[in-house]
Amino acid sequence: MKKLFAILLSASLLLSACGGAVSDGGSESDSVFTYNRADYEEALAAGNDVFLDFFATWCTICRANQTYIEEALAEVNNANLIHFVVDYDNEIQLKKEFDIFLQSSYVFIPGGDTNAAEKLGPGLFRTEQFVDFLTSS
């Protein structure tokens, strides 16, 4: 458990050092962005598929889902998909917009159309469930 926390802390520091974007060298579809309103609105305006991941560092389910999310994003391989990790504890307005009441909740916005947004969670999900969710539209 301590090792997992250290890995997540390192990833968080890496996100900060990279200006919010991290790529493991794979396709653009596996880029992860720390949520900020300007980038989110730009992604919506561009018609991107947007995946909001309401994450809390203290949430064991959130941490457990990260591996499955990464696997699903690699499997989906959608260059139009932008994955935002949303700070569950601090992004109150965004939680209100999508009626998110618990961490480990997810929102998929196909083509940047918030009216077509779908929610998943809260809960622990496997790769296949995330793949289905991200390809449902």
Secondary structure, 3 states (H helix, E strand, C coil): CHHHHHHHHHHHHHHHHCCCEECCCCCHHHCEEECCHHHHHHHHHCCCEEEEEEECCCCHHHHHHHHHHHHHHHHHCCCCEEEEEEECCCCHHHHHHCCCCCCCEEEEEHHHCHHHCEEECCCCCCHHHHHHHHCCC
